[in-house]
C-alpha cells in the first residue's frame, strides 16, 4: 500500500502575500517551522525536493508505505482572528487498500483554542471507496476527486460559519496546517 501527498507552498495569511507559516514555501529544511510525526507500524518518508512539481521551487512530500499507521507533517501558528485565507497546491496518490485496510491522504487545517485543544478540522482528502470518514459539526470533509496538482483555497471565517457550526470562532487561537497520511489497517 502506498500513500503519498505532495504540497507546494502553503499560505495561511491575513492578506495576499502575508504568510503566517514559517517556511511555508519549503525553501528551508523541513525542520524549520515544520514537525514530522508518525505512529503505528507503517513506514515512510517526509522530504522536500524541487522535482515534484514542474516549477523550480521546493515542494514537501509525505509518504506512508505498507502497514497500519499514520504520518504527519504539520505546523501550528497563533492567530488573532479567523479572518484568514488558506491556500495551497497539492497532489495526492494512494494505492492498494481493501475494506479492512483503506488508505487516505489529506491536507488538514485544524482549529485549536488557547490550550491547544482541537476544536475542529477541515480535511481535503483523497481515499478509496472503503473510507468510513463522515463530516460532522466539527469536521468538514472535502473530497478530492482530481489527484493531480490542484490549487485549493478558502477563507477560514467563511468555512467555520458555513461548514463547522460546532466550532466557536471566538475560541480559535491557533491554526494548524498538516499533510496527513493514514491507513486503517495493515
Secondary structure, 3 states (H helix, E strand, C coil): CEEEEEEEEEEEECCCCCCCCCCCCCCCCCCCCCEEEEEECCCEEEEEECCCCCCCCCEEEEEECCCCEEEEEEEEEECCCCCCEEEEEEEEEEECCCCCCCEEEEEEEEEECCCCCEEEEEEEEEECCCCCCCCCCCEEEEECCCCCCEEEEEEHHHHHHHHCCCCCHHHCCEEEEEEEEEECCC
